[in-house]
Amino acid sequence: MSKRRIGILTSGGDCPGLNATIRGVAKACYERFGEDNVEIVGISNGYYGLINNLCKDMSPSAFSGILTQGGTIFGTKRQPFKMMQVIGEDNVDKVKNMKETYKKQKLDCLLTLGGNGTHKTSKLLSDEGLNVIGLPKTIDNDIYGTDVTFGFHTAVDIATDVIDRLHTTAASHSRILVCEIMGNKAGWLTLNAGIAGGADIIIIPEIPYDIDKVCDAVMARSASGKTFSILAVAEGAFDVTEAKMKKKERAKKRAEAGIITATSRIAAQIQANTGMEARVCVPGHMLRGGAPSAYDRVLSTQFGVHAAYMIAQEKYGRTVAKIGNKITSNKLADIAGKTKFVDTNDHIVIAARDIGVSFGD
């Protein structure tokens, strides 16, 4: 059996499960092909490392003890896709350099662990003739064609814990607490954590909110004897007026007003309109940190094992996916550049509405 030389990189934001997936790939490859027939090359800091040939041959021992470890042993860096084919002031042809690194390292294939931007670059490299396999990572769960991404369930657990803790302090002080949860384009994380944490109002990008209706929901709870309310707000949320604007126009308006996200504005408007004290909590990067949950450890292992199977079958130009109870794969061409949004008629949204959750619409 000829040796297989496999490059692995992690790109974009970090999340729990990256190391578990790397471990799953490595251990499955060693088991399938034999340790003497596999060489794994760790590429530092994502596509930046591929551009600059920051590569290291890994030993089997490097993949021991990392199942429960958060972050990524290879490091990661954001390398915007829109700049990949642009030659900047440094005069670096990034695509050319990545192809040259692939050849210099004598790679048989490249595994890319990342989100939407990562997958767009994966498709670009696949179109350039490289053997690429993607693995879907993001706490946002917004990669098209897969039911779930690794990192998502852990982030839901963490965000739920935050909301759980807000309940006691909100009740103690009779406050409105507004929790901003990561999710710039899609509301999956906010939706799931909001329901799991018992949020009274959930605001997500897919359902533009009307601040008057948000305030009405707060006042209705107050009128029924509830002294506090919890709002779970996605960082990418916008109101019905902003929904009529183009993205750049919306961003310009917010910049002029000194606003980055809608969360602080929502809290200020609630306090002004209802007279009830409102505060903001932003767990931020805590949602990305720490050890993966049991669910994500299992999912990451399954994804890594399936990637090893794809290497054996030489099924390149694809990304791993979970559809129903089956681990499978999609063509990069079919999913790159697409975002999986929350359907406003999704059964999860309907379930939330049926228990009295307001979406501010």
SULRABEL-V393415 format. One record per helix or strand of 3 or more residues. SS is the DSSP state (A for helix, B for strand). FROM is the first residue (numbers start at 1). LEN is the number of residues. If there is no record, write none. Layout:
ss	from	len
SS	FROM	LEN
SS	FROM	LEN
//
This chain:
ss	from	len
B	4	7
A	18	16
A	35	3
B	38	6
A	46	6
B	55	4
A	60	4
A	81	3
A	94	11
B	109	6
A	116	12
B	132	6
A	152	22
B	176	6
A	188	9
B	201	3
A	211	13
B	229	6
A	242	3
A	247	10
A	263	12
B	278	5
A	284	5
A	294	20
B	318	6
B	326	6
A	332	4
A	347	8
//
